[in-house]
Amino acid sequence: MKDHMSSQFDAELNVIRARLLEMGGKVEIMIANSMRSLVERDSALAEQTIAFDREINAMEIEIDEKCLYLLARRQPAARDLRFVTLALKIVTDLERIGDQCASIAKHALELNREAQLKPYIDLPRMADVVAGAVREALDAFVRGDAPTAARVCREDRFVDELNEQLQRELLTFMMEDPATVERAMRINSISKYLERIADHATNIAEMVIFLVEGKDIRHSKV
Amino acid sequence: MKLKVMAAQLLTLLFLGAAIYSYLDRALERYQTTEVTQHLVNNAGLARMVAARQLHELSDASSLAATLGREIKARVTIIAGDGVVLGDSEVTHRDLATLDNHAGRPEVRAALLRGEGSSVRYSETLRTDMLYVAVPLRLAVDPRAVLRLALPLSGLEAAKREFHLVLGGTLALAALLLVFLSYLLTRASARSLHAVAAIASRIGNGELGTRVPVEKGSEVGKLARVLNEMALRTEEQLGRISAEKNRLDTILRGMGEGIMVADPQGVITLVNPAFRGLFAIQDEVEGKQLIDISRHPALHHSFRDVIATRQERVEELQLHSPKEKTVLTHWVPLLENGVLQGVVAVFHDISDIRQLEKMRRDFVANVSHELRTPVTVIKGYAETLLGGALESKPEQAARFVGIIFAHADRLGSLIGDLLTLSQLESGTLVMESRSISLHGIAEHVNSLLEQKARDRRVSIDIDGLTDAPAVLADPGRLEQVFLNLLDNAIKYTPAGGSVTVSAHAEEDRVRIVVQDTGTGIPPRDLPRIFERFYRVDSARSRDEGGTGLGLAIVKHIVQLLGGTVSAESTGHGSSFFVTLKRA
């Protein structure tokens, strides 16, 4: 009887893990699509991306329910308890990333309606770094790879620097030509969203380290 | 098994032994009894004859009995017709009276009835079984007198005891011998069987080359031969299966398409190297879940769909990591007797095909557009002129003709570029191979572009070419290369910017650098700028009067000259690198 229960329990844990990773996969697609809708000026894709956020939200609810059920019914201990509670947190970070992508897509819609301010060079480059951070954080989760997760945390500052740099450039743009203000502001927002997505990736990475090593490294230097 | 055989043999022996024993025992007893009885009967006959002669008075009976007893060496009893014992060789005359009346004795009665009687009785006096034989004396003085002889059967007992001992001993010996021989024999055959079993077990454990030594003729030998045949057949079978597996392995490994086999729960059971390459996996994959290998939502959606519907499906998948790829995926459900065993997926990388298709589509669309635009303008203005403007508005008419001429010129350049490109690609263009001074060419091109550069307030610096080594090239074509590169640089550099040209030697090559401080080329477009009609910013490029073919022509010329061309860019400018053969 105990064996049967424990294998059912393992199956339930496995389902949570799989759904979490699938949600991660969908979020990764959203990041790519939201940026593509901007760079390729594809408004249909932007609309699609905004609608897609609903799937992310639905998955958050589903995984939350599964985790709470597990906590209530199975009362896990030690590593399994850590896993479930961290899963709950990671789900929140993923859902936020989804929201940020939808916001990027919304700005892209507006930007696509007007002439392009300048060729998008720095934003896509930043987006590549950010997408990479999210991907590596999730890969680290899959492999239980603490060193990779630590690296994601360390490299977050590059995204912060890119964001600041872009904001400075946009400021100069706006000062030179006031007609560009609205578009520049939107690009500024997109940059900020990307920076926030990177922060969420860092959160996920911190959770991975906690799960693997039992060390809570939040709010400290890695 | 040895024990069973031995036990069976022993039991048989014991059974037979027991049967023989009891039969012989009884037979012997009967025989001995009969013999003794007959002996006594004979003696009784003789004793009767003696008694007939000697016994005149009944009172002589006692002494006669004693005498007879001594001679015959048996107990002799003479019994009167009324049963009174007249004489007994074992009893004194005096004690005769104490004896019972013997009339009732069975042998006595039988003797009187049938002429002879015998019986066996246990005697209290002598404490042993006695054999009694009685015959009528037929005395004149007492016609019913009986003579009785008796012998103790103790001798019989002794004989019987001896018989028992001998037979018993023989049987025991036989049994021991049997056990010993049986043990020896079974041990011998058991050892052969053991040997066969030992080798069979080695074969079973995988040493398929082993064979059992065959002793001809014996049952075990037959077994050994059969076993060897079986081992041989198994070896061959395994060899065939192994070869088949190797063949499949080689096929899977050599395939360009990725193969993945998974069970209904999503656990991967088999992949080939092409699959690993497609999804950039280094670690072990077999046994892991699909979600651990790739998080692509479409992949999982398709997998779940195939499992649910048990139908094949074909679809294109857009992978983003590790690289942008278009993959044609073919899913097939694995069914065995109606039970779903899993899924096979074949992945075909069609990124290149899609890319080429897109390029072709773009090219055709671009050419049509490029050609149509000037033609439309020409037609429009010509129409206006024909409509009456030629006569009514002569100054405007002159301007219109000018515009028509400009666009016709543009059309001409476009078609010229297309033809050049076509010739370059088909290889029909004849190119010279001469030693050329880079500075000379650059100066000439500079003079052609001077005005345009000045108008846009962009400076051109070709001093970096003054000491550059000579290259091996076709002068006309090289000029075209410089023209296109410098023209682009000027076009995409804002006012106040600069274009710098330099060159240096690199072993047997010369590396030329055309650098500008322009707006740069986005990373996404960088790999594609050498494609025909590829434009980063279409609106602006067309306004500038570009054909969109400049860089494509540069690439083809440089490659035909045996060199390479590449570009780098940041947000602050671009650099184009051309390597040519040194003269």
HADDOCK unambig.tbl for C-alpha pairs under 7 A between the chains (distance, minus, plus):
assign (segid A and resid 18 and name CA) (segid B and resid 291 and name CA) 6.28 0.50 0.50
assign (segid A and resid 21 and name CA) (segid B and resid 291 and name CA) 6.73 0.50 0.50
assign (segid A and resid 21 and name CA) (segid B and resid 295 and name CA) 6.37 0.50 0.50
assign (segid A and resid 22 and name CA) (segid B and resid 295 and name CA) 5.67 0.50 0.50
assign (segid A and resid 22 and name CA) (segid B and resid 297 and name CA) 6.41 0.50 0.50
assign (segid A and resid 25 and name CA) (segid B and resid 295 and name CA) 4.40 0.50 0.50
assign (segid A and resid 25 and name CA) (segid B and resid 296 and name CA) 5.31 0.50 0.50
assign (segid A and resid 25 and name CA) (segid B and resid 297 and name CA) 5.94 0.50 0.50
assign (segid A and resid 26 and name CA) (segid B and resid 297 and name CA) 5.85 0.50 0.50
assign (segid A and resid 119 and name CA) (segid B and resid 522 and name CA) 6.67 0.50 0.50
assign (segid A and resid 120 and name CA) (segid B and resid 522 and name CA) 6.37 0.50 0.50
assign (segid A and resid 121 and name CA) (segid B and resid 522 and name CA) 4.46 0.50 0.50
assign (segid A and resid 121 and name CA) (segid B and resid 523 and name CA) 6.43 0.50 0.50
assign (segid A and resid 121 and name CA) (segid B and resid 571 and name CA) 6.68 0.50 0.50
assign (segid A and resid 142 and name CA) (segid B and resid 292 and name CA) 6.08 0.50 0.50
